[in-house]
Amino acid sequence: MLADPVHARDAVQLTLLTSLTPRNIIEGVTEPSALLELFQKFTQVKISSLGKLHAKVYLIDRRFGIITSANLTSGGLIGNFEYGVLLTDETAVAAIRKDMEKYYSLGNIFVEEILRKVREESVLLRSIKKKAENVVNRTNLKRLLSQAENAIELELLKNRLRGGRTINAIFADTILHILEKKGPLSTREINPLVQAIHTDICDDSIDRVINGEHFGKKWKHMVRNSQQYLFRKGVIRLEGDKWYLNREN
């Protein structure tokens, strides 16, 4: 994505290189309606599509560049754990921009009118998909699919305990990582950060017991146990309601 100021005050020119394919539309990876909204939010909008695009590159004002794992979605920009590099060297930014502009020109360039037609067709496409899914749901395939998903999830959770690892040990390492990154935090502040990292262990909707270890609803209790373990070991300390790292450790 390229964003440049234009002559109008507070106006922005946006150039977007995406991957608009039937498969991405039906799977919700690329949303035609969201692309159309860009024409309402920015002064000048240009959109092109490359089928195999997977890069996430953001270039701003010909001065800054971000290369990241984050998609241009609320999950990618807010909800997920992503990683990226900010570039301020204008020579490097210019070189990347040249590549992106070339890929843009090689892609399937859209105008707003065509995107509106694609959006209309996408509504029909998703309607057909929903009907197909309803047919599947009325058969034994839904039960078989659920069983297969549960079997995979069980194996993935078992792998958490490979080599004698315990959930408390996982939480202890995670608490240390969070305090190192974020600084002193209360238990109330630590809990959602632990849950964001370990969504499989910290599932509030279930309580699985695998090899004597709890996965699910009791995760907050186990986080507290891990905090107490680290406290007894002298690795962290509690001041007021905040947990601190003991730096000498």
N, C-alpha and C positions, 0 to 999 in steps of 0.2 A: 504494500500500500504506500502510495506517495501522497504527501500533503504539502501544498505550497500556498503561501499567501498570494492573493491577487490584489488588484488595485483598489477595489472597494474596501472600505474600512470594515474590519472584523470578518471579512469574507475569506473562505478557504476553497482552494481547488483540490479536489480529491481524485486520485487515479487508483483504481483497485484492480489487481490481478487476482482472480479467484479460479475456482474449478466448478463450473456450472454444467453438470451432466445429469441425465435422467436418474442414474443410480444415486448420486449425491442428493438429488431432490427428494427421491422416495425415502431415503434413509434420514432425511432431515439434516444432512451435513451442510448443504447450501440452501438458503431460503430466498426464493425470488422476491417475496414481499419485502424482506429486509433490504435487498439490493435496491428496490424501487424507493424505499424510504430515504435512501441516501440523496436522491434527487431533490427531496424536500428540505434536507438539512444543510446541504452545501451549495455554494454558488455555482461551481462547475464540477460536473461529475463525468468521469470516463471509466468504463468497465470493460475488461477483457477476460477471457476464460482460456485456461490451458488444462486439458484433461488430467494430466499426471502431476499437477502442481501439489506440492506438499510443504514447501518452504513457508515460513512465517517471518516476513521482513517488513519493517515499518520505517519509512524515511520521511523526515519532517524538515521543511524549510531549507532543503539542500544543505543542512548543517548537522543534522543528527540522524543516526540510524540505530535501530534495535533489531537484533537477530535473536529470535526466541523460540521456545517450544509452544508458546501460547497462541491458540487460535483466536480469531476476532469474534469472540463470543463472551457472554457473561461468565461462563465457567472458565474460559481461558484467561480472561483479564481480571477476574475477581475471585472465583470460587476454588480454582484448582491450584496445586503446587506446580509452578512453572519455573523455568530458568531462562535467562537471557543475558545478552551483552549489549551495553550502550556504547555506540561509537560516536566520537566527537571529532575525529580526524576528517576534515573535509575532503581530503584526497581519497580516503577509503570510502567515504559516503558517496562521492561522485562516481567511483568505479562500480560500486554496487548498483547505484541508480542507473548507470549505463546498461548493466545487465538486465535490470528489471524493465527498463523501457524497451529493450530489444525483445524480451519475452512478451511484453504487452503487445508489441506490434505483430508478433508472430501468432498471437492468440486469436480467439474468436471475439471480435469487438462488437459490443452491443450498444444499441440506442434504447432510449426509454420505451418507445413503442413496442419493440420486439420483446423486451422484458415483461411488458404487460401481457402479451400473448403467452409467453412462457408461464407466467403466474397463473393465468386462466387454465392452461393445460395441466399445471401441477395440481390444481384443486381436483380435477377429474382423476388424475393419476393416484392421488392419495385416497380418494373416495373408493376407487377400485381396490386398492391395497387393503383398506379397512374391511371391505366386504369379504375379501379373500381370507383375512385373519379371522373374521367371524365364523367362516365355514370351518377353519381349522379348529377354532375353540369349541365347536360342537362335536368334535370327534375325539377319539382316544389319543390323537396326536398331541393335544394339549397336556394330557396327563403324562405321556411319555416324554414330552419336552421338559416338563417340570422335574421329572425324575432324573433326567440326564443332567439338567442344570444343578440339581442338588448333589448329585454324585461328584461332579467337577468341583463344586464349592467345598465339599467335604475333603477332597484330596488337597485342595489349595490350603485349607485351614490346617490339616494335618502337617503340611510342610512347614508351617510356622513353628512346630514343635520338634523339627528335625534336629538331631544331635543333642537332645535333652534340654533344649531351650524352653523356658517358661514364659507365660504371658507377663508375669511380674518383671522378669528380666527385660523383656521387650519394652515395657512401659518405663522402667528405670532408665534405660538408654534414651528413650524418647524424651523424658522429662529433662535430662541433662542437655540434650540437643536444643530443646526449646528455650531453656534458661540461658544457654550460651548465646543463642541467636537473638532472643527478645529482651534479656535482662530480667530483673526480679518480677515475679508474677504471683498472684494469688491462685489458689486451687481452682476457683471459679473461672479464672482466665486461662489456666493451663488446660482444663478439661476439653473445651472445644478445639483447641489446637491439637491435642492428642487424638481426638476423634477424627479430625480432618486428615491426619496422617494414616490412621489405622481404621478405615471405615469397615473393614471386614471383621475386626475384633470388637469394635464398639458399635454394634448394631443394636439399637434400642428396641427393636421389634421381636427379637428372638433370644433364647438362652440355650445354646448348645453346650454340651459337655463332651469333650474329646480327650481321651487319655487323662482324665482327671482335671483338665483345664477348662475354665469357663470362657466361652466366646459369646458375647452379647450383652444382655441387660446389666450384668454385674460389673461392667468395665470401670465405672467410677469408683467402686469399692476397691478394685484392684489397683487403680491409679493411686488411691490413698495409701494402700499397703506399700506400693513402690516408693512413695514419698517418705514414708516412715523408715523403710529400709535404707534409703539414701541418707536420711537424717541420722540414723544410728551409726552408719558408717562414717559420718562426719563429712560427707561429700556436699550436702546442702544444709542450710540452716533456715529457720523461720524467724522473721522479725516482723512483729505486727501480724498482718495477714499475708505477707509476701514471702515467697521462697527465694533464697539467694544461693548462688553457687559459692562454695568455699574455694577461692581461686588457687590456693596453694595445692589443691588436689587436682 
